[in-house]
Amino acid sequence: QVQLVESGGGLVQAGGSLRLSCAASGRMFAINIMGWYRQPPGRQRELVATIIRGGSTNYADSVKGRFTVFRENGKDLLYLQMTDLKPEDTAVYYCNAVTFSPSGRTDYWGQGNQVTVSS
């Protein structure tokens, strides 16, 4: 089992910055991928950024150059540094972790954090 606890959501003005944190506990050694997804109002959940065990990252085109995903403490802490925030970044942000076992792939999710960017 993997548990993910998020923090750092809130209200910020356009052009500002915000950092989201995700603390993982449990079978962290089994985590292959961690990342961030978001669900804007009235839209489906979408990828924001991912980072794999080897350190390679992937970003949605909409956030490239503005958001950075990184890890600390041997991958048990995940962060999303958001800069130059735009109103269209407003969404509920979810931390994600992926594990693999003989039974297959399992996705774990944080509780979600609201990020609201005002004009």
Phi and psi in degrees as GROMACS dihedral restraints (atoms count N, CA, C in turn):
[ dihedral_restraints ]
;  ai    aj    ak    al  type     phi  dphi    fc
    3     4     5     6     1  -125.7    20    10
    4     5     6     7     1   132.6    20    10
    6     7     8     9     1  -114.2    20    10
    7     8     9    10     1   137.7    20    10
    9    10    11    12     1  -124.1    20    10
   10    11    12    13     1   126.6    20    10
   12    13    14    15     1  -122.9    20    10
   13    14    15    16     1   121.4    20    10
   15    16    17    18     1  -100.0    20    10
   16    17    18    19     1   155.8    20    10
   18    19    20    21     1  -154.7    20    10
   19    20    21    22     1   163.7    20    10
   21    22    23    24     1   108.4    20    10
   22    23    24    25     1    -2.5    20    10
   24    25    26    27     1   -69.8    20    10
   25    26    27    28     1   167.8    20    10
   27    28    29    30     1   159.9    20    10
   28    29    30    31     1  -164.8    20    10
   30    31    32    33     1  -105.2    20    10
   31    32    33    34     1   135.0    20    10
   33    34    35    36     1  -145.6    20    10
   34    35    36    37     1   150.5    20    10
   36    37    38    39     1   -79.6    20    10
   37    38    39    40     1   152.6    20    10
   39    40    41    42     1   -54.6    20    10
   40    41    42    43     1   137.2    20    10
   42    43    44    45     1    90.0    20    10
   43    44    45    46     1   -10.0    20    10
   45    46    47    48     1   -85.4    20    10
   46    47    48    49     1  -174.2    20    10
   48    49    50    51     1  -129.0    20    10
   49    50    51    52     1   155.8    20    10
   51    52    53    54     1  -155.9    20    10
   52    53    54    55     1   144.4    20    10
   54    55    56    57     1  -119.7    20    10
   55    56    57    58     1   126.8    20    10
   57    58    59    60     1   -99.1    20    10
   58    59    60    61     1   143.8    20    10
   60    61    62    63     1  -123.4    20    10
   61    62    63    64     1   149.5    20    10
   63    64    65    66     1  -140.4    20    10
   64    65    66    67     1   119.0    20    10
   66    67    68    69     1  -101.5    20    10
   67    68    69    70     1   123.9    20    10
   69    70    71    72     1  -102.5    20    10
   70    71    72    73     1   141.3    20    10
   72    73    74    75     1  -141.6    20    10
   73    74    75    76     1   162.1    20    10
   75    76    77    78     1   104.3    20    10
   76    77    78    79     1  -132.2    20    10
   78    79    80    81     1   -86.8    20    10
   79    80    81    82     1    64.8    20    10
   81    82    83    84     1   -63.2    20    10
   82    83    84    85     1   -29.2    20    10
   84    85    86    87     1   -63.3    20    10
   85    86    87    88     1   -22.0    20    10
   87    88    89    90     1   -87.6    20    10
   88    89    90    91     1    -5.8    20    10
   90    91    92    93     1   -76.2    20    10
   91    92    93    94     1   123.5    20    10
   93    94    95    96     1   -98.4    20    10
   94    95    96    97     1   -34.5    20    10
   96    97    98    99     1  -136.7    20    10
   97    98    99   100     1   139.3    20    10
   99   100   101   102     1  -129.6    20    10
  100   101   102   103     1   155.7    20    10
  102   103   104   105     1  -173.5    20    10
  103   104   105   106     1  -173.5    20    10
  105   106   107   108     1  -128.6    20    10
  106   107   108   109     1   136.2    20    10
  108   109   110   111     1  -124.6    20    10
  109   110   111   112     1   163.1    20    10
  111   112   113   114     1  -144.6    20    10
  112   113   114   115     1   154.6    20    10
  114   115   116   117     1  -128.1    20    10
  115   116   117   118     1   101.8    20    10
  117   118   119   120     1   -69.6    20    10
  118   119   120   121     1   160.6    20    10
  120   121   122   123     1   -57.1    20    10
  121   122   123   124     1   129.8    20    10
  123   124   125   126     1    72.8    20    10
  124   125   126   127     1     9.7    20    10
  126   127   128   129     1  -128.4    20    10
  127   128   129   130     1   165.8    20    10
  129   130   131   132     1   -78.7    20    10
  130   131   132   133     1   158.7    20    10
  132   133   134   135     1   -63.3    20    10
  133   134   135   136     1   139.8    20    10
  135   136   137   138     1  -135.6    20    10
  136   137   138   139     1   154.3    20    10
  138   139   140   141     1   -69.2    20    10
  139   140   141   142     1   137.3    20    10
  141   142   143   144     1  -106.1    20    10
  142   143   144   145     1   -56.3    20    10
  144   145   146   147     1  -162.2    20    10
  145   146   147   148     1   149.8    20    10
  147   148   149   150     1  -135.0    20    10
  148   149   150   151     1   156.8    20    10
  150   151   152   153     1  -140.8    20    10
  151   152   153   154     1   132.2    20    10
  153   154   155   156     1   -99.0    20    10
  154   155   156   157     1   172.6    20    10
  156   157   158   159     1   -54.2    20    10
  157   158   159   160     1   -38.3    20    10
  159   160   161   162     1   -76.6    20    10
  160   161   162   163     1    -6.1    20    10
  162   163   164   165     1   102.8    20    10
  163   164   165   166     1    -7.5    20    10
  165   166   167   168     1   -67.6    20    10
  166   167   168   169     1   140.0    20    10
  168   169   170   171     1  -119.6    20    10
  169   170   171   172     1   158.5    20    10
  171   172   173   174     1  -141.7    20    10
  172   173   174   175     1   138.3    20    10
  174   175   176   177     1  -129.9    20    10
  175   176   177   178     1   146.0    20    10
  177   178   179   180     1   -65.8    20    10
  178   179   180   181     1   146.3    20    10
  180   181   182   183     1   -57.2    20    10
  181   182   183   184     1   -33.0    20    10
  183   184   185   186     1   -68.4    20    10
  184   185   186   187     1   -17.4    20    10
  186   187   188   189     1  -118.1    20    10
  187   188   189   190     1    -3.4    20    10
  189   190   191   192     1   -58.8    20    10
  190   191   192   193     1   134.7    20    10
  192   193   194   195     1    85.6    20    10
  193   194   195   196     1   -11.4    20    10
  195   196   197   198     1  -116.8    20    10
  196   197   198   199     1   -35.7    20    10
  198   199   200   201     1  -108.5    20    10
  199   200   201   202     1   148.2    20    10
  201   202   203   204     1  -135.4    20    10
  202   203   204   205     1   129.1    20    10
  204   205   206   207     1  -104.4    20    10
  205   206   207   208     1   135.3    20    10
  207   208   209   210     1  -153.2    20    10
  208   209   210   211     1   164.9    20    10
  210   211   212   213     1  -120.7    20    10
  211   212   213   214     1   156.7    20    10
  213   214   215   216     1  -137.8    20    10
  214   215   216   217     1   162.3    20    10
  216   217   218   219     1    54.5    20    10
  217   218   219   220     1    52.2    20    10
  219   220   221   222     1    61.5    20    10
  220   221   222   223     1    36.7    20    10
  222   223   224   225     1    79.8    20    10
  223   224   225   226     1     4.4    20    10
  225   226   227   228     1   -84.0    20    10
  226   227   228   229     1    -9.9    20    10
  228   229   230   231     1  -125.3    20    10
  229   230   231   232     1   129.9    20    10
  231   232   233   234     1  -120.3    20    10
  232   233   234   235     1   139.3    20    10
  234   235   236   237     1  -128.7    20    10
  235   236   237   238     1   152.4    20    10
  237   238   239   240     1  -128.7    20    10
  238   239   240   241     1   108.7    20    10
  240   241   242   243     1   -90.9    20    10
  241   242   243   244     1   117.5    20    10
  243   244   245   246     1  -111.3    20    10
  244   245   246   247     1   126.5    20    10
  246   247   248   249     1  -127.1    20    10
  247   248   249   250     1   163.8    20    10
  249   250   251   252     1    47.8    20    10
  250   251   252   253     1    50.3    20    10
  252   253   254   255     1   -65.6    20    10
  253   254   255   256     1   145.2    20    10
  255   256   257   258     1  -122.1    20    10
  256   257   258   259     1   155.9    20    10
  258   259   260   261     1   -54.9    20    10
  259   260   261   262     1   -32.7    20    10
  261   262   263   264     1   -70.8    20    10
  262   263   264   265     1    -7.5    20    10
  264   265   266   267     1   -80.8    20    10
  265   266   267   268     1    -8.3    20    10
  267   268   269   270     1   -59.8    20    10
  268   269   270   271     1   124.5    20    10
  270   271   272   273     1  -176.2    20    10
  271   272   273   274     1   169.9    20    10
  273   274   275   276     1   -89.3    20    10
  274   275   276   277     1   124.2    20    10
  276   277   278   279     1  -101.6    20    10
  277   278   279   280     1   134.4    20    10
  279   280   281   282     1  -121.9    20    10
  280   281   282   283     1   131.5    20    10
  282   283   284   285     1   -79.1    20    10
  283   284   285   286     1   142.6    20    10
  285   286   287   288     1  -133.5    20    10
  286   287   288   289     1   142.3    20    10
  288   289   290   291     1  -136.1    20    10
  289   290   291   292     1   142.9    20    10
  291   292   293   294     1  -122.2    20    10
  292   293   294   295     1   130.1    20    10
  294   295   296   297     1  -122.8    20    10
  295   296   297   298     1   157.3    20    10
  297   298   299   300     1  -125.4    20    10
  298   299   300   301     1   136.9    20    10
  300   301   302   303     1  -143.0    20    10
  301   302   303   304     1   173.7    20    10
  303   304   305   306     1   -55.6    20    10
  304   305   306   307     1   -25.1    20    10
  306   307   308   309     1   -83.4    20    10
  307   308   309   310     1    -7.6    20    10
  309   310   311   312     1   119.7    20    10
  310   311   312   313     1  -163.6    20    10
  312   313   314   315     1   -84.4    20    10
  313   314   315   316     1   139.1    20    10
  315   316   317   318     1  -129.5    20    10
  316   317   318   319     1   132.4    20    10
  318   319   320   321     1  -104.9    20    10
  319   320   321   322     1   134.5    20    10
  321   322   323   324     1  -115.9    20    10
  322   323   324   325     1   147.3    20    10
  324   325   326   327     1  -131.9    20    10
  325   326   327   328     1   142.5    20    10
  327   328   329   330     1   -73.4    20    10
  328   329   330   331     1   176.1    20    10
  330   331   332   333     1   -76.6    20    10
  331   332   333   334     1   -14.1    20    10
  333   334   335   336     1    94.1    20    10
  334   335   336   337     1   141.2    20    10
  336   337   338   339     1  -134.5    20    10
  337   338   339   340     1   131.2    20    10
  339   340   341   342     1   -79.1    20    10
  340   341   342   343     1   127.7    20    10
  342   343   344   345     1  -117.1    20    10
  343   344   345   346     1   121.6    20    10
  345   346   347   348     1  -120.9    20    10
  346   347   348   349     1   124.9    20    10
  348   349   350   351     1  -112.3    20    10
  349   350   351   352     1   118.1    20    10
  351   352   353   354     1   -90.1    20    10
  352   353   354   355     1   152.4    20    10
